[in-house]
Amino acid sequence: MLEKATFAGGCFWCMVKPFDQWDGVHEVISGYTGGELKNPTYTDVKSGTTGHVEAVQITFNPDIIRYEQLLHIFWRQIDPTDPAGQFHDRGSSYQAAIFYHNEQQKQLAEQSKQALEASGVFSKPIVTPILPAKIFYPAEDEHQHFYKKNKRVYEEDRKKSGRDAFLQKVWTKNN
């Protein structure tokens, strides 16, 4: 039986590829969640007034890839100490978060957060919230699998955002 996992990690363009390439991951959709506005658009969410964040929803087979593995991938895509956005994407719509779909996911997410905090990888507190999943609204077609459809723009955006430099610096010395 397939399950869902939902993660916000700043710009959703940068959060699809890290999950999309694993066996057991059936689908990764860019979208919006966490807010109250029904059927938000990219413009609505980017305004920072909807309560939604850019997120990815992953459909996966837990017999092939466990939720714990998805959490491991997630933590290595973000700066979990930044409450105001991710890298050059600032504001509430770019905040990182884990949205759990059941109690087991909640417990595993909390355990992984505690383990990351205890690891000492980051000198500042881990502030990424763990929240109950809300309605997930898929983003417009042009945002789906952006890294495949607009490779040059995707790579330029990742580079100028500072995401890759940060992740390499943190995780090269803290494997």
C-alpha angles and dihedrals in degrees: 000000000000122000135197131234124187125200134172116204108158118275107027091215088071095046101057103065097052090060100031095071101060128101109248095033106114100179141358116199126189114222152121132280144153099058138091104238111105117231097359122194128220089258091050093051095042089056088069092226101102101067089234126125129206105257145161125234115207124201108203144167107239090202088066104029120020125220088242089062090051089052090051090053092046096053090052093057100056147047099246092190096064115090095177101064137294125292111308092350105090132184141053096297090061099049118127120242143155115228111200123209098198141008094268091056090048092053093045092048092050091048092050091049091050091048091051091049091050093047093073092224089131124044093204125065120275104248102174106128125227108217139173112265116258130190110311116216115199113233123240118289094257089064096052113103090349091167089064099039098043104025097162095048091044093052093045091050093049091049097048092044092066091230097121095044090050094047093047092049094048101039101036090065095034106046 
